[in-house]
Amino acid sequence: MSITFKENLTGNFKESATANLKFLTASSIIGDKVQNKKGEKLGHIKDIMLDVRTGKIEYYIIEFGGFLGIDEKFFAIPHGKLEIDPDERIFLFNEKKETLEKAPGFDKHHWPETNEHKTAYTTEVWSFWGDQ
């Protein structure tokens, strides 16, 4: 994770981050790598969607695939599906690369409607990943 570069924004950061990691800034998370527990690279965090009513992270936007900005696909991954590995400085998503390839995603130029309670896209996403 990029938290080592943002120590002044996230508080004291020690060598063994596992016990000390409690808060992160959004800017320290955006761009962080996402991989599964087998070490397969699944992309990186493009953005974070917050529920402004509760103040909690609803889901992460993961950018996956493509080359040099072409043919990337974005995915909404529910907050509870990602784990932080502070020692490796990455986010872990315990899914196979093939599963992500089949998941409902969206084009970076056509984001789904996000300000309705339940949209067709969010219903499809939560159904695919399992209700949170």
Buried (B, 14 or more C-beta within 10 A) or exposed (E): BBBEEBEEEBEEBEEEBEEEBEEBEEEBBBEBBBBBEEEBEBBBBBBBBEEEEEEEBBBBBBBBBEEEEEEBBBBBBBBEBBEBBBEEBBBBBEBEBEBBEEBBBBEBEEBBEEEEEEEEBBEBBBEBBEEE
